C-alpha cells in the first residue's frame, strides 16, 4: 500500500487554516496546545498534529515552542551596530553563531541616505538580570569591529504577535476599534527551581514530541510531577512571563516547498512630540499589520525617533501603503510626526534569545570572560549606547 504524502505547503487550505491560528492565537500557557488549535480551527486533533509535525520536519515551520515574555525576564534591547561594510557579513555570522543572547540578527538598509543609514546591522539582545547589557555590547563590539552601537530598550510595548498567515491580503488601514493596550516592562525574579521549570518549558519541540500531553517529559526533566509542573507554568502566566504557544514560520528564506512567507521586512520609525509617546504607540499598535510596536528612544543617531514597529509583506508597495495609512491615522488623531523613516530588512537569521543566568555564566566561560566583571555596577542602568 502506498501512503499519500502529508501536504506541507502554505497554500494548502488545511495548513493555512491551522497556521492562521497556531502562529499567534494561542496566548498564555497551553496545557494541551494541539487540542486548543484543533478546537479553534474546528479540525480533529489527529489532523492538526499530523500537519504541524509534517511542516516542522519539512522546515516549513522552523520551530514549535511555548514562548515567554522575555522582556520581563531579562534586560532586552534593540541594538543598531555601525560596522564597516566589508565587516558586515563577518559580524552577522559571529553574532548569530556565537552569541546566544542575540536573537534576531538582521541587515537593514534605507531607500536613501538618511540619519542612521550607516547602521547596517541590527540585533535584538537579551541579557539576564544582574548582568550589564552595555558591557555585553562592548565585548561584542570589539569582536565584530563596530565603530559604534546604539542600545534601544523598549520602554513600553503596544503590539507583539507575528501571524504572517492571517495577515496575507490585509487591507491598508485595517485596525482595531480601540487603541492598543500599553504593556509594561517589569522584571520578575525567579528561584533556581523555577528557572529549571522555565528552561524545560521554553525549549522547542521535536516533531515526535507533539502529542496531547507534551509536558509530561518536560515535568520529569524539571524533577516535578506533571501536576506541579502545570501549576508552576500557570503561576508563571499569572506573573506575566508567559507569552504564547506558537508555530514559527521562516520570515524571508525560501521554504522547501519553494514558497516564501514574506519578502519584505520593514522597521518603521516615527518621531512624535515628548509626552505623546503612549498615544502614538497605542494608535500604531492598533493597526493589524503591525507584528511589533514599541516605544524606543532612537537618540540623535536616528533623529530622536521614539516609536518603532515592524511590518511584513510580500509586496513592497503594499507595505508602504500600510505605512501611509498609519501615517494618515496619526495625523487624524492629532499626533504630529516630526520625522519618519523605513529600514528594510535584508539578510536575516532568527533564534530565541537565551535568558538564563546559568547559561550566561557558562557563555562567559567559553568566551574567556569573567562573569563577575559582566555584572551591573551599583547604580548602573541601561542607557543608549
C-alpha positions as a Markdown table, in Angstrom:
| # | Residue | x | y | z |
|---|---|---|---|---|
| 1 | Unk | 0.0 | 0.0 | 0.0 |
| 2 | Unk | 1.3 | 3.5 | -0.9 |
| 3 | Unk | 0.8 | 6.2 | 1.7 |
| 4 | Unk | -0.2 | 9.6 | 0.4 |
| 5 | Unk | 2.4 | 12.3 | 1.4 |
| 6 | Unk | 1.1 | 14.8 | 4.0 |
| 7 | Unk | 0.8 | 18.2 | 2.4 |
| 8 | Unk | 3.3 | 20.8 | 3.8 |
| 9 | Unk | 2.6 | 23.7 | 1.5 |
| 10 | Unk | 1.5 | 27.0 | 3.0 |
| 11 | Unk | -1.1 | 27.3 | 0.2 |
| 12 | Unk | -2.8 | 24.0 | 1.3 |
| 13 | Unk | -6.1 | 25.2 | 2.7 |
| 14 | Unk | -5.9 | 22.9 | 5.8 |
| 15 | Unk | -2.4 | 24.1 | 6.6 |
| 16 | Unk | -3.4 | 27.7 | 6.1 |
| 17 | Unk | -6.3 | 27.2 | 8.4 |
| 18 | Unk | -4.0 | 25.7 | 11.1 |
| 19 | Unk | -1.3 | 28.3 | 10.7 |
| 20 | Unk | -3.8 | 31.2 | 10.9 |
| 21 | Unk | -4.4 | 30.1 | 14.5 |
| 22 | Unk | -1.1 | 28.4 | 15.5 |
| 23 | Unk | 1.2 | 31.3 | 14.7 |
| 24 | Unk | -0.1 | 33.8 | 17.3 |
| 25 | Unk | -3.6 | 33.0 | 18.5 |
| 26 | Unk | -2.7 | 30.7 | 21.5 |
| 27 | Unk | -2.0 | 33.3 | 24.1 |
| 28 | Unk | -0.7 | 32.2 | 27.5 |
| 29 | Unk | 0.3 | 28.8 | 28.8 |
| 30 | Unk | -1.4 | 25.9 | 26.9 |
| 31 | Unk | -1.6 | 22.6 | 28.8 |
| 32 | Unk | -3.0 | 21.0 | 25.6 |
| 33 | Unk | -1.8 | 23.2 | 22.8 |
| 34 | Unk | -2.7 | 20.8 | 19.9 |
| 35 | Unk | -6.1 | 20.3 | 21.3 |
| 36 | Unk | -6.7 | 24.0 | 21.5 |
| 37 | Unk | -5.6 | 24.5 | 17.9 |
| 38 | Unk | -8.0 | 21.7 | 16.9 |
| 39 | Unk | -10.8 | 23.5 | 18.8 |
| 40 | Unk | -10.2 | 26.9 | 17.3 |
| 41 | Unk | -9.8 | 25.5 | 13.7 |
| 42 | Unk | -12.6 | 23.1 | 14.1 |
| 43 | Unk | -10.4 | 20.3 | 12.8 |
| 44 | Unk | -9.7 | 16.9 | 14.5 |
| 45 | Unk | -6.6 | 16.9 | 16.7 |
| 46 | Unk | -5.1 | 14.0 | 14.7 |
| 47 | Unk | -5.0 | 16.2 | 11.5 |
| 48 | Unk | -3.6 | 19.1 | 13.4 |
| 49 | Unk | -0.9 | 17.0 | 14.9 |
| 50 | Unk | 0.0 | 15.3 | 11.6 |
| 51 | Unk | 0.1 | 18.6 | 9.7 |
| 52 | Unk | 2.2 | 20.5 | 12.2 |
| 53 | Unk | 4.7 | 17.7 | 12.6 |
| 54 | Unk | 5.0 | 17.3 | 8.8 |
| 55 | Unk | 5.6 | 21.0 | 8.3 |
| 56 | Unk | 8.1 | 21.0 | 11.1 |
| 57 | Unk | 10.0 | 18.1 | 9.5 |
| 58 | Unk | 9.9 | 19.8 | 6.1 |
| 59 | Unk | 11.3 | 23.0 | 7.5 |
| 60 | Unk | 8.2 | 25.0 | 6.6 |
| 61 | Unk | 7.7 | 25.6 | 10.3 |
| 62 | Unk | 11.1 | 26.4 | 11.7 |
| 63 | Unk | 10.2 | 25.8 | 15.4 |
| 64 | Unk | 7.3 | 25.0 | 17.8 |
| 65 | Unk | 7.6 | 26.3 | 21.3 |
| 66 | Unk | 5.9 | 27.9 | 24.3 |
| 67 | Unk | 7.2 | 31.5 | 24.2 |
| 68 | Unk | 8.0 | 33.7 | 27.1 |
| 69 | Unk | 7.6 | 37.4 | 27.7 |
| 70 | Unk | 11.3 | 37.7 | 27.8 |
| 71 | Unk | 11.2 | 41.4 | 28.4 |
| 72 | Unk | 10.1 | 40.6 | 31.9 |
| 73 | Unk | 12.8 | 38.0 | 32.5 |
| 74 | Unk | 15.9 | 39.6 | 31.0 |
| 75 | Unk | 17.1 | 43.1 | 30.1 |
| 76 | Unk | 16.2 | 43.5 | 26.4 |
| 77 | Unk | 17.0 | 46.0 | 23.7 |
| 78 | Unk | 17.2 | 46.6 | 20.0 |
| 79 | Unk | 20.8 | 47.2 | 19.1 |
| 80 | Unk | 21.9 | 49.0 | 16.0 |
| 81 | Unk | 25.6 | 48.4 | 15.0 |
| 82 | Unk | 27.7 | 50.7 | 12.9 |
| 83 | Unk | 30.1 | 48.2 | 11.2 |
| 84 | Unk | 32.3 | 48.8 | 8.1 |
| 85 | Unk | 30.6 | 47.5 | 5.1 |
| 86 | Unk | 33.4 | 44.9 | 4.5 |
| 87 | Unk | 32.8 | 43.5 | 8.0 |
| 88 | Unk | 29.0 | 43.2 | 7.9 |
| 89 | Unk | 28.8 | 39.5 | 6.9 |
| 90 | Unk | 31.6 | 38.5 | 9.3 |
| 91 | Unk | 29.8 | 40.5 | 12.1 |
| 92 | Unk | 26.4 | 39.0 | 11.2 |
| 93 | Unk | 27.8 | 35.4 | 11.3 |
| 94 | Unk | 29.5 | 35.9 | 14.6 |
| 95 | Unk | 26.5 | 37.4 | 16.4 |
| 96 | Unk | 24.2 | 34.7 | 15.1 |
| 97 | Unk | 26.6 | 31.8 | 15.7 |
| 98 | Unk | 28.5 | 32.7 | 18.8 |
| 99 | Unk | 26.2 | 35.0 | 20.9 |
| 100 | Unk | 23.1 | 33.0 | 22.2 |
| 101 | Unk | 21.7 | 36.2 | 23.7 |
| 102 | Unk | 21.3 | 37.9 | 20.3 |
| 103 | Unk | 18.0 | 36.7 | 18.8 |
| 104 | Unk | 17.1 | 38.4 | 15.6 |
| 105 | Unk | 20.1 | 39.3 | 13.5 |
| 106 | Unk | 19.2 | 41.4 | 10.5 |
| 107 | Unk | 20.9 | 43.6 | 8.0 |
| 108 | Unk | 18.9 | 46.7 | 7.2 |
| 109 | Unk | 19.1 | 49.5 | 4.6 |
| 110 | Unk | 17.1 | 52.6 | 3.7 |
| 111 | Unk | 15.9 | 53.7 | 0.3 |
| 112 | Unk | 18.1 | 56.8 | 0.5 |
| 113 | Unk | 21.0 | 58.1 | 2.7 |
| 114 | Unk | 19.2 | 59.2 | 5.9 |
| 115 | Unk | 20.1 | 59.6 | 9.5 |
| 116 | Unk | 21.1 | 56.2 | 10.8 |
| 117 | Unk | 21.5 | 54.6 | 7.4 |
| 118 | Unk | 25.2 | 53.8 | 8.3 |
| 119 | Unk | 23.9 | 51.3 | 10.9 |
| 120 | Unk | 23.7 | 48.3 | 8.6 |
| 121 | Unk | 23.4 | 45.6 | 11.3 |
| 122 | Unk | 20.6 | 45.3 | 13.8 |
| 123 | Unk | 20.0 | 42.7 | 16.6 |
| 124 | Unk | 17.6 | 42.0 | 19.4 |
| 125 | Unk | 19.5 | 41.3 | 22.6 |
| 126 | Unk | 18.5 | 39.9 | 25.9 |
| 127 | Unk | 21.0 | 39.8 | 28.8 |
| 128 | Unk | 19.9 | 38.0 | 32.0 |
| 129 | Unk | 19.0 | 40.1 | 35.1 |
| 130 | Unk | 22.0 | 41.3 | 37.0 |
| 131 | Unk | 24.4 | 41.5 | 34.0 |
| 132 | Unk | 25.2 | 44.6 | 32.1 |
| 133 | Unk | 23.8 | 44.9 | 28.6 |
| 134 | Unk | 26.3 | 47.7 | 27.9 |
| 135 | Unk | 29.3 | 45.6 | 28.8 |
| 136 | Unk | 27.9 | 42.8 | 26.7 |
| 137 | Unk | 27.7 | 45.1 | 23.8 |
| 138 | Unk | 31.2 | 46.4 | 24.4 |
| 139 | Unk | 32.5 | 42.8 | 24.2 |
| 140 | Unk | 30.6 | 42.1 | 21.0 |
| 141 | Unk | 31.7 | 45.5 | 19.5 |
| 142 | Unk | 35.3 | 44.5 | 19.9 |
| 143 | Unk | 34.7 | 41.1 | 18.4 |
| 144 | Unk | 32.9 | 42.5 | 15.3 |
| 145 | Unk | 34.9 | 45.7 | 14.8 |
| 146 | Unk | 31.9 | 48.0 | 15.3 |
| 147 | Unk | 32.7 | 51.7 | 15.4 |
| 148 | Unk | 29.6 | 52.5 | 17.4 |
| 149 | Unk | 26.4 | 50.9 | 18.7 |
| 150 | Unk | 23.1 | 52.2 | 19.9 |
| 151 | Unk | 21.2 | 50.4 | 22.7 |
| 152 | Unk | 17.4 | 50.9 | 22.5 |
| 153 | Unk | 15.5 | 49.2 | 25.3 |
| 154 | Unk | 11.7 | 49.1 | 25.0 |
| 155 | Unk | 10.1 | 51.5 | 27.4 |
| 156 | Unk | 6.6 | 50.3 | 26.6 |
| 157 | Unk | 5.1 | 47.6 | 24.2 |
| 158 | Unk | 2.0 | 48.1 | 22.1 |
| 159 | Unk | 1.9 | 45.1 | 19.8 |
| 160 | Unk | 3.6 | 41.7 | 19.8 |
| 161 | Unk | 2.4 | 38.9 | 17.7 |
| 162 | Unk | 3.6 | 37.6 | 14.3 |
| 163 | Unk | 0.7 | 35.8 | 12.5 |
| 164 | Unk | 2.0 | 36.1 | 8.9 |
| 165 | Unk | -0.6 | 33.7 | 7.5 |
| 166 | Unk | -3.6 | 35.6 | 8.8 |
| 167 | Unk | -2.1 | 38.9 | 7.6 |
| 168 | Unk | -1.9 | 37.9 | 4.0 |
| 169 | Unk | -4.2 | 40.1 | 1.9 |
| 170 | Unk | -4.9 | 42.5 | 4.8 |
| 171 | Unk | -6.1 | 45.9 | 3.6 |
| 172 | Unk | -4.0 | 49.0 | 4.4 |
| 173 | Unk | -5.6 | 50.9 | 7.3 |
| 174 | Unk | -7.2 | 47.8 | 8.9 |
| 175 | Unk | -7.1 | 48.4 | 12.6 |
| 176 | Unk | -8.8 | 47.5 | 15.9 |
| 177 | Unk | -11.8 | 49.5 | 17.1 |
| 178 | Unk | -9.9 | 50.8 | 20.1 |
| 179 | Unk | -6.3 | 51.8 | 20.7 |
| 180 | Unk | -3.8 | 49.1 | 21.6 |
| 181 | Unk | -3.2 | 48.3 | 25.3 |
| 182 | Unk | 0.0 | 49.5 | 26.9 |
| 183 | Unk | 2.2 | 46.6 | 28.1 |
| 184 | Unk | 4.7 | 47.5 | 30.8 |
| 185 | Unk | 8.2 | 46.1 | 31.0 |
| 186 | Unk | 8.7 | 44.8 | 34.6 |
| 187 | Unk | 11.5 | 42.4 | 35.7 |
| 188 | Unk | 10.5 | 39.2 | 37.5 |
| 189 | Unk | 12.9 | 37.4 | 39.8 |
| 190 | Unk | 12.9 | 33.5 | 39.7 |
| 191 | Unk | 14.4 | 30.9 | 42.0 |
| 192 | Unk | 16.8 | 28.3 | 40.7 |
| 193 | Unk | 14.0 | 25.7 | 40.8 |
| 194 | Unk | 11.7 | 28.0 | 38.8 |
| 195 | Unk | 14.5 | 28.5 | 36.2 |
| 196 | Unk | 14.7 | 24.7 | 35.8 |
| 197 | Unk | 10.9 | 24.7 | 35.0 |
| 198 | Unk | 11.2 | 27.6 | 32.7 |
| 199 | Unk | 14.2 | 26.2 | 30.8 |
| 200 | Unk | 12.2 | 22.9 | 30.2 |
| 201 | Unk | 9.1 | 24.9 | 29.3 |
| 202 | Unk | 10.6 | 27.2 | 26.7 |
| 203 | Unk | 12.7 | 24.6 | 24.7 |
| 204 | Unk | 11.3 | 24.0 | 21.2 |
| 205 | Unk | 9.6 | 20.7 | 20.4 |
| 206 | Unk | 10.8 | 18.0 | 18.1 |
| 207 | Unk | 8.1 | 16.5 | 15.8 |
| 208 | Unk | 7.9 | 13.3 | 17.8 |
| 209 | Unk | 7.2 | 15.3 | 21.0 |
| 210 | Unk | 3.9 | 16.8 | 19.5 |
| 211 | Unk | 1.3 | 14.9 | 21.5 |
| 212 | Unk | -1.8 | 15.6 | 23.6 |
| 213 | Unk | 0.5 | 15.5 | 26.7 |
| 214 | Unk | 3.6 | 17.4 | 25.6 |
| 215 | Unk | 4.6 | 18.5 | 29.1 |
| 216 | Unk | 4.9 | 15.1 | 30.7 |
| 217 | Unk | 8.5 | 14.5 | 29.7 |
| 218 | Unk | 9.3 | 18.2 | 30.5 |
| 219 | Unk | 8.0 | 17.8 | 34.0 |
| 220 | Unk | 10.3 | 14.8 | 34.5 |
| 221 | Unk | 13.2 | 16.8 | 33.2 |
| 222 | Unk | 12.4 | 19.6 | 35.8 |
| 223 | Unk | 12.1 | 17.0 | 38.6 |
| 224 | Unk | 8.4 | 17.6 | 39.2 |
| 225 | Unk | 5.1 | 15.8 | 38.9 |
| 226 | Unk | 3.1 | 16.8 | 35.9 |
| 227 | Unk | 0.5 | 18.4 | 38.2 |
| 228 | Unk | 3.2 | 20.5 | 39.9 |
| 229 | Unk | 4.8 | 21.4 | 36.6 |
| 230 | Unk | 1.5 | 22.6 | 35.2 |
| 231 | Unk | 0.8 | 24.5 | 38.4 |
| 232 | Unk | 4.1 | 26.3 | 38.1 |
| 233 | Unk | 3.5 | 27.2 | 34.5 |
| 234 | Unk | 0.1 | 28.6 | 35.4 |
| 235 | Unk | 1.8 | 30.7 | 38.1 |
| 236 | Unk | 4.3 | 32.0 | 35.5 |
| 237 | Unk | 1.3 | 33.1 | 33.5 |
| 238 | Unk | -0.2 | 35.0 | 36.4 |
| 239 | Unk | 3.2 | 36.7 | 36.9 |
| 240 | Unk | 3.2 | 37.8 | 33.2 |
| 241 | Unk | 6.2 | 35.9 | 32.0 |
| 242 | Unk | 4.4 | 33.5 | 29.6 |
| 243 | Unk | 3.9 | 34.6 | 26.0 |
| 244 | Unk | 2.1 | 32.2 | 23.6 |
| 245 | Unk | 2.3 | 28.7 | 22.2 |
| 246 | Unk | 3.4 | 29.2 | 18.6 |
| 247 | Unk | 4.5 | 27.6 | 15.4 |
| 248 | Unk | 7.1 | 29.9 | 13.9 |
| 249 | Unk | 7.5 | 30.2 | 10.1 |
| 250 | Unk | 10.7 | 31.3 | 8.3 |
| 251 | Unk | 10.3 | 35.0 | 7.6 |
| 252 | Unk | 12.2 | 35.6 | 4.4 |
| 253 | Unk | 14.0 | 32.5 | 3.4 |
| 254 | Unk | 12.6 | 30.3 | 0.5 |
| 255 | Unk | 11.0 | 27.2 | 2.0 |
| 256 | Unk | 11.5 | 23.6 | 0.9 |
| 257 | Unk | 8.2 | 24.0 | -0.9 |
| 258 | Unk | 9.6 | 26.9 | -3.0 |
| 259 | Unk | 7.3 | 29.4 | -1.2 |
| 260 | Unk | 8.2 | 32.5 | 0.8 |
| 261 | Unk | 6.2 | 33.5 | 3.8 |
| 262 | Unk | 7.2 | 37.2 | 3.4 |
| 263 | Unk | 9.6 | 39.1 | 1.1 |
| 264 | Unk | 9.8 | 42.5 | 2.8 |
| 265 | Unk | 10.5 | 43.2 | 6.5 |
| 266 | Unk | 10.1 | 46.8 | 7.3 |
| 267 | Unk | 11.2 | 48.6 | 10.5 |
| 268 | Unk | 9.1 | 51.8 | 10.8 |
| 269 | Unk | 10.4 | 54.8 | 12.7 |
| 270 | Unk | 8.3 | 57.8 | 13.9 |
| 271 | Unk | 9.4 | 60.8 | 16.0 |
| 272 | Unk | 6.5 | 62.2 | 17.9 |
| 273 | Unk | 6.4 | 65.0 | 20.5 |
| 274 | Unk | 7.6 | 64.2 | 24.0 |
| 275 | Unk | 4.6 | 63.4 | 26.1 |
| 276 | Unk | 2.7 | 61.8 | 23.2 |
| 277 | Unk | 4.6 | 58.5 | 23.0 |
| 278 | Unk | 1.8 | 56.5 | 24.7 |
| 279 | Unk | -0.9 | 58.0 | 22.5 |
| 280 | Unk | 1.2 | 57.4 | 19.3 |
| 281 | Unk | 2.2 | 53.9 | 20.3 |
| 282 | Unk | -1.4 | 52.9 | 21.0 |
| 283 | Unk | -2.6 | 54.2 | 17.7 |
| 284 | Unk | 0.2 | 52.5 | 15.8 |
| 285 | Unk | -0.3 | 49.2 | 17.7 |
| 286 | Unk | -4.0 | 49.0 | 16.9 |
| 287 | Unk | -3.1 | 48.5 | 13.2 |
| 288 | Unk | -3.5 | 44.9 | 12.4 |
| 289 | Unk | -0.4 | 44.8 | 10.1 |
| 290 | Unk | 2.0 | 45.6 | 12.9 |
| 291 | Unk | 3.7 | 42.5 | 14.3 |
| 292 | Unk | 5.7 | 44.6 | 16.8 |
| 293 | Unk | 5.2 | 48.2 | 18.1 |
| 294 | Unk | 7.3 | 49.8 | 20.9 |
| 295 | Unk | 8.3 | 53.0 | 22.5 |
| 296 | Unk | 12.1 | 53.0 | 22.0 |
| 297 | Unk | 14.4 | 56.1 | 22.1 |
| 298 | Unk | 16.5 | 56.2 | 18.9 |
| 299 | Unk | 18.6 | 59.2 | 20.0 |
| 300 | Unk | 20.4 | 61.7 | 17.8 |
| 301 | Unk | 21.7 | 58.9 | 15.6 |
| 302 | Unk | 18.1 | 58.3 | 14.3 |
| 303 | Unk | 16.8 | 61.9 | 14.6 |
| 304 | Unk | 15.3 | 61.2 | 18.0 |
| 305 | Unk | 12.6 | 58.7 | 16.8 |
| 306 | Unk | 10.7 | 57.3 | 19.7 |
| 307 | Unk | 8.0 | 55.0 | 18.2 |
| 308 | Unk | 9.2 | 51.9 | 16.3 |
| 309 | Unk | 7.3 | 49.0 | 14.7 |
| 310 | Unk | 7.7 | 46.1 | 12.3 |
| 311 | Unk | 5.5 | 45.0 | 9.4 |
| 312 | Unk | 6.0 | 42.3 | 6.9 |
| 313 | Unk | 4.6 | 41.7 | 3.4 |
| 314 | Unk | 5.2 | 40.1 | 0.0 |
| 315 | Unk | 4.9 | 43.4 | -1.9 |
| 316 | Unk | 6.9 | 46.4 | -1.1 |
| 317 | Unk | 4.4 | 48.9 | -2.4 |
| 318 | Unk | 1.7 | 47.3 | -0.2 |
| 319 | Unk | 3.9 | 47.5 | 2.8 |
| 320 | Unk | 4.4 | 51.2 | 2.1 |
| 321 | Unk | 0.7 | 51.6 | 1.7 |
| 322 | Unk | 0.2 | 50.2 | 5.2 |
| 323 | Unk | 2.8 | 52.7 | 6.4 |
| 324 | Unk | 1.0 | 55.6 | 4.7 |
| 325 | Unk | -2.3 | 54.5 | 6.3 |
| 326 | Unk | -0.7 | 54.6 | 9.7 |
| 327 | Unk | 0.8 | 58.0 | 9.0 |
| 328 | Unk | -2.5 | 59.3 | 8.0 |
| 329 | Unk | -4.2 | 57.9 | 11.0 |
| 330 | Unk | -1.6 | 59.5 | 13.3 |
| 331 | Unk | -2.3 | 62.8 | 11.7 |
| 332 | Unk | -6.1 | 62.4 | 12.1 |
| 333 | Unk | -5.5 | 61.6 | 15.7 |
| 334 | Unk | -3.8 | 64.9 | 16.2 |
| 335 | Unk | -0.3 | 63.4 | 16.7 |
| 336 | Unk | 2.4 | 65.3 | 14.9 |
| 337 | Unk | 5.2 | 63.3 | 13.3 |
| 338 | Unk | 8.3 | 65.3 | 13.0 |
| 339 | Unk | 10.3 | 62.7 | 11.2 |
| 340 | Unk | 9.7 | 59.2 | 9.9 |
| 341 | Unk | 11.7 | 56.5 | 8.0 |
| 342 | Unk | 11.7 | 52.9 | 6.9 |
| 343 | Unk | 14.6 | 50.5 | 7.4 |
| 344 | Unk | 14.2 | 47.5 | 5.1 |
| 345 | Unk | 15.4 | 44.1 | 6.3 |
| 346 | Unk | 17.9 | 42.1 | 4.1 |
| 347 | Unk | 19.8 | 39.1 | 5.4 |
| 348 | Unk | 18.0 | 37.7 | 8.4 |
| 349 | Unk | 18.5 | 34.9 | 11.0 |
| 350 | Unk | 16.3 | 34.3 | 14.0 |
| 351 | Unk | 16.7 | 32.2 | 17.1 |
| 352 | Unk | 15.2 | 32.5 | 20.6 |
| 353 | Unk | 17.4 | 34.7 | 22.8 |
| 354 | Unk | 18.9 | 32.8 | 25.7 |
| 355 | Unk | 17.8 | 34.4 | 29.0 |
| 356 | Unk | 19.1 | 32.1 | 31.7 |
| 357 | Unk | 21.7 | 33.5 | 34.1 |
| 358 | Unk | 23.2 | 30.0 | 34.3 |
| 359 | Unk | 23.6 | 30.0 | 30.6 |
| 360 | Unk | 25.2 | 33.4 | 30.7 |
| 361 | Unk | 27.8 | 32.3 | 33.2 |
| 362 | Unk | 28.6 | 29.3 | 31.0 |
| 363 | Unk | 28.9 | 31.6 | 27.9 |
| 364 | Unk | 31.3 | 33.9 | 29.8 |
| 365 | Unk | 33.5 | 30.9 | 30.5 |
| 366 | Unk | 33.6 | 29.8 | 26.8 |
| 367 | Unk | 34.5 | 33.4 | 25.8 |
| 368 | Unk | 37.2 | 33.7 | 28.3 |
| 369 | Unk | 35.3 | 36.4 | 30.2 |
| 370 | Unk | 35.0 | 36.9 | 34.0 |
| 371 | Unk | 31.2 | 36.6 | 34.6 |
| 372 | Unk | 31.6 | 38.8 | 37.7 |
| 373 | Unk | 33.0 | 41.6 | 35.7 |
| 374 | Unk | 30.0 | 41.5 | 33.3 |
| 375 | Unk | 27.6 | 42.2 | 36.2 |
| 376 | Unk | 25.8 | 45.5 | 36.6 |
| 377 | Unk | 27.7 | 48.0 | 38.7 |
| 378 | Unk | 25.9 | 49.7 | 41.5 |
| 379 | Unk | 23.6 | 52.3 | 40.1 |
| 380 | Unk | 24.2 | 51.3 | 36.5 |
| 381 | Unk | 21.2 | 51.4 | 34.2 |
| 382 | Unk | 20.5 | 50.6 | 30.5 |
| 383 | Unk | 21.2 | 53.8 | 28.6 |
| 384 | Unk | 21.6 | 54.4 | 24.9 |
| 385 | Unk | 24.9 | 53.2 | 23.5 |
